[in-house]
């Protein structure tokens, strides 16, 4: 039996669809609008549509970095044979990030874009928490989108020959891991996309930005630099505007303008902070402690930090939250809720100022609270202990957040009598909360930080 001939309208619709596919193959931003129902911000279109092999994307926060990169990845997955000549019937896209939590953010965005499209979700072959396989649009092959945490050594990245490498929050991935992993894409002539908010003037991401075009016309990297305020939605977001107002100068430069900071004389060097970023979980029985730093002014935050200490006395930062208020009744209520949720053994509070009233109120309510007076000597002792935890690799941070940035801003100075003073040009609410939480565990034997000037050593010790 003969099939009925298509109508003129059907022929026109098919031609339009094929033309749309052709246009989308050349332009990921157009593909995003037509298939993913997402209009890429104008300032991100150049990045999304850029077909250069090596791309570095440096930005402030809330600029659409994750979504734009997800769009590029989804587009590449469906049009892979047209995007890269080394792709035949198989394509591998690897998303790497310092921790699985961070890698999952990008992967979930990619998965949502595909699943939420009635046409594209029909091409899904496999869908798990860490992998999604989709057929090419021509049905002649398949792309595997894989997410992995780099961890402390990068072993999870071995064994792949990727066609696309996405290194998210690249500022926090060790240079040694990237130098070992990126060559895995040499045979496939892989596309490499490094994306991150800047951290410090060191590491692979910083070097890639400094050696990128147009700063270095001979460089292999193409850089896109986007500031937070380029996002038009920022002006319509009162919460973000209020957050910006609370930032200090260095935080603003780094997290809004997306610029690198020269953080010298750091109490805890960035290398130690990066070594501490990990997905490791506590071993055996875990004891929970909390530190609470109460807001002292309108620019400060009340920060709650919960750590878990395992049977080997390693410290895991389990939960951090903050609120922009210092009402002792409300803060005490929040402490009570967290104590019940985590079965916290001891809550350490800076009882200077408002903290004193909070300690009294908490004890009246039967909470396991202990007040700590932040004298110069006590604060130095607490921060020495924290530094030892980092030096001895006994503290683990699973999330890249304000805590990490504020830790990097801490400086050390010494009084004439040799007492270490902790100084920060930024807020220190998060670090203060952390050192209080770590009050219950010793950092280790010895103190490795004493590097006073020769003059001071002579004055103190002769």
C-alpha positions, 0 to 999 in steps of 0.5 A: 500500500502506498503511503500518502504523499506529505502535504505542502504544509508538512513538507514546509515544516520538515524543511523548517525543522531541518534548517533549524537543526542546521542552524542549531548545530552551528550555534549552541546559543540558538540550540539553547533557545530552540530546544532547551527553552533557555535564552543565554545572556548576551554577554555569555553568547560569545563563550557559549558559541566559541569553538576554540579548543582551549577556553578559560572562563573566569567570573564573579558569582551569579553570572550564569557560568554553570548554565552556560557551560551546561548548554555547551556540553549538551549541545556538544553531546548531541552534535558531537560528530559535527563538533570534533573530527575525532568523534566517530560513533562514541564521544566522552564528556568528563566533568571534573570538580574538586568534590562530588558535591561541586561536580554534581551541580554542573551535572544536574544542570545538564541532566535537567536540560535534557530531561525537561525537553520532550524531544531530547529525552527520547535520546537518553540511553542511560541515566544515573547519579553520575553518568548520562548517555545520549544518542547523537541526533543522527542516531549513529553514535552516542555521547557519554557525559560523566561526572567525577570528583578529582579528590586529593590525587585525581585517581578517579579521572584515570582511564578516560580518553575524553573529547570534552574536558570540563574542569569546574571550580578549577581554581580549587583543583590541584595543578598536579592533577590537571597536568596529569589529566589534561593530556588524556585528551591529546589523542582525541584533540579534546576541547578543554573548558576551565571555569571558576571564580578566581581564588589566588594568584597561583595554580593552573587556572591562574596561569591559564588566565594570565597566558590567555588571549588577548593578553598573550596573543601567542597563548593557547587559551581563550579567556572570557572574563565576566563580572557579576554586575553584567547580569541584568537580573542582579539589579532585580534581585534585592537579596543579591544586592544586599549581599553585595553591600555586605562585602568588603573590598577584597571580597568584592574584587574577588567574588563580584569582579572576578579578579585574582587577589595577591594574598601574602603572609597568609595564616593558612596558605591556599595550598593547605586549603586546597589540600583540605578540600575532600569528599572523604567521610568520617571513620567509625564513631563520630562526635559532633561539635559546633562553633557559633560566632555571633554578629557584632555589627550590621555587616557581620553574620552569625555563623554556625559551623558543625564539625564531626570528629571521627575515631582517628581525631580527624575533623570534617566540616559537616555543615555551615550556615549563617544568618544576618541577625544577632537576636539572642533568642532566635540564635539560641532557638537555632542552636537548639534545633541544630543540637537536636539534629546532629546530637552535638556534644558541645557548642562553643560560643565567643562570649564576648559582647552579645555572646555572653547573653547567648551563653547564659540563655542557652544554659538556662535551656539546658543546651551543652554550651561553653563560652570562650572569651576571645582574648588575644592569647586565646584567639592565637591558641585557637588559630594555631590549633586550626593551622596545625589541623591543616598542616597535618592534613586532619581537616576536610572541607567538602564545600567551596563557600565563604568559609574557604574564601575568608580563611584565605584572607587571614594574616598573622602578625606578632606583638613585641612579646611574640604573641601571634595576632590574627588579622583580616582585611575581610570578615572573619565570621566564618573562620572564627566559627570554625576555630570555635567548633575545633576547640574540642580537638587538638591539631597535633604535636608542635607548632610549625608557623613561628617564622618571626623576624631575626630582630624579634627572635634576638629580642626575645631569645637573645 
